Amino acid sequence: QVQLVESGGGSVQAGGSLRLSCAVSGFSDSRYCVAWFRQAPGKEREGVAGIDRTGTTSYADSVKGRFTISKDNAKNTLYLQMNSLKPEDTAMYYCAADVWVESQLGQNEYMYWGQGTQVTVSS
């Protein structure tokens, strides 16, 4: 079965960087869609960044220019490089995957989810 395991969360000061990783297993090949979502306390889960089957990426406006999503097909691992972190980036971060999605940042599109990794940014 498909499994996603996130790692790399932690606590940093504003302006700092973190790199999240998501190990993906269970797909028959590397042609699947993946994305990062986040959920802050009291807020709805929101899409942060995604990669489709062709490698095309998309980002939420709030993270453009600061976050970079990438995927290592050889390692079946998804990454999210987060730079210039802000306190408002504080959230639980989840990776999600599915064979195909219509909207990369639509949370209802993805069937498979990881357990999440906490990111806390202090001012």
Disulfide bonds with the S-S distance in Angstrom:
Cys22-Cys95 2.01
